[in-house]
Amino acid sequence: MTAPTISPVGGASIAIRRLTGSDRAEAGALWRELEETLDLGAVACSWAWTDAWLNAYGDVVDHRFVVGEHDGRAIGVALVTRAPGGPGRPRTIHLGTAGEPHGETVFVERNRLLVAPALRPAFAAALMRSLEADSDWDRLRLDGLLPEDADDLLAGREGASVQIDESPVADLTVGDDVLDALSSSRRQRMRRTLRAFGALEAEWAQTPAQALDVLDELIALHQADWARRGASGAFASARLTAFHRELVGRLLPEGRAALLRVRRGDETVGCLYGLIEDSRLLFYQGGLRHYDDNRLRAGHAAHVLFMRACRERGLTEYDFLAPTARYKEELSTGSDRLVWVELERPSWRTGLSRARRRLGRGA
């Protein structure tokens, strides 16, 4: 724990207090209290997500917590992680659950600060000043942020590398069926796909045991499909698999995780997995059966059934998350934006990294 750093911002005096990884119990108590008070409904900055990530990666990714205090009470909290590096590599820190070893990345999206919106600019400014006071990093990465959080964190700063990705979203409230919101040509293509499959059944997981069974089959289908392409697949990492198994067990009883299995008779066509923020489904990952018959588009069929099941349960938006892809565009009615940011300090490490990139040898 370090001494507070006072940063007067916009009339609000924010004290920044740091907690080390060994102070996790204290940080968790503060985090849960803030989460309950603020009721933001955000998965990626929830303690369930953060704690499950720390259980999976905390022993290989150095981390600390940053608490913002105003008038003697905690008003915001954030996780800062340090990516495993190597000789001559830039020392990189991340804001939020990122920095995992290569090939084991969770890919956090809709990342944000756990703070009341009215105090977010002040907390963001104080947090960035606190990080900039440290001399033990060369590169700062902000991953998958909502645009308003990115704007507050970057306020008054120049020279940042900013990447904006589209996050396709389907409106589930239009018409009598989720396909009604699509153009007539896309609607016809989806209906042809569904007719090609014939009768399909959708199983929405109701219990953690049922959800983990769907997740296990999703993983098996996902890995088999990627093996067919000669690649390892997302769930080749035991840490990432453990993270999601724990996350599903924690979020499903709270109604914040959803898993769907789509069957045609005794055959599983696909399994889909999403997280729920308020009335929005965030599609995270799927496992689909491969068909040589190109009329049988398993992903399209499974997503239509998942969208219908979400609508039946009162959800109003189906967010495919970034990056965009053709199938997402075919099923979406609009898009949101997510932001990735990289800030570098001049150093021999960042200079060497840029030279390597110029030579095509990676960062």
NORNOR-V785992 format. One record per helix or strand. SS is the DSSP state (H for helix, E for strand). FROM is the first residue (numbers start at 1). TO is the last residue. Records with the same first field share a line. If there is no record, write none. Layout:
SS=FROM-TO + FROM-TO
This chain:
E=5-9 + 12-20 + 62-70 + 73-82 + 92-95 + 111-111 + 114-115 + 139-146 + 161-171 + 201-204 + 257-264 + 267-277 + 280-288 + 317-319 + 334-344
H=21-38 + 47-57 + 117-132 + 147-154 + 178-181 + 184-197 + 208-228 + 234-236 + 238-254 + 298-312 + 326-331 + 348-358
